[in-house]
Amino acid sequence: MLIIKDIYNLQTYLNAYRDKGYSIGYVPTMGALHEGHRSLIEKSCNDNQKTIISIFINEKQFNDAQDFEAYPRNKGDDYNFCDKHNVDIIFEPSAEEIYPKEYKSIQNSHFKNILCDQYRPGHFDGVVNVLNRLFNIIESNKVYFGEKDFQQLKIVENLIKENFPNLKLVPVSTVRSTEGIALSSRNSKLSKKQMTDFISFQKEVIQFITHLDKKADLIEANKKAEEFIKSYEKFDYFEFRNATNLSLEGSLVEARLFYAIYKSSVRLIDNIRL
Ligand code: PAF
């Protein structure tokens, strides 16, 4: 396994792969790797001859400086993790490498002012900037994204459609703990008690969803969702949206429940298919 920090070296290796006719799968990450990342890596290794993963904590997508500082980092473990799961290249660039002085910013224009975009202004601009740059540098055949960050996935779908016609986006289902919690790097920030509370919350959410009439329209269902979440101390959103276009139109059959809640200062997001 190679650990490469600069674009020049990276492209030398990637070009050598391409010369040999190898297909390249790419998994973008911000490190603190877990089983959710493993499923993306495994899928890429199954589909391609070579798998590259990037580890870059992209400050531009943190709308809160404290959140950036507190984001989990565990380099040594990440290297071992990638090695164990047959990654061929880790690309771990510096901020200067990704954003040189002449870099021209782009902006996200999709799925604006709803869900995470409403509560984390500028977050998705940061995401599309880093991905636009990384996709241009790496030029992989396929790229792998988890469904846990569903709004991100939909935004990336549009970025790829508009700017990267030769890149295939592969969505991968969310990996959950046996208690039903979506795996996330941020989970490591929860105390035991917070994790226990989060598990109970998740179980109540599943109960709540199970008892809804799937033919109900989203306006009606969201009234019930509002009622359900009322007593919960801190959340950004908790609502059903159409899984295709993230609108509030249609019925529960074609929807997902989206939520962003807080456990102390840790913000946790998930989306659940009905
Ligand atoms: O989902 C993430 O970890 C990040 O948003 C991504 C896609 C690696 C961009 O920094």
Residues whose N, C-alpha, C, O or C-beta is under 5 A from the ligand:
A	BS01	PAF	P28 T29 M30 F56 N58 V127 V130
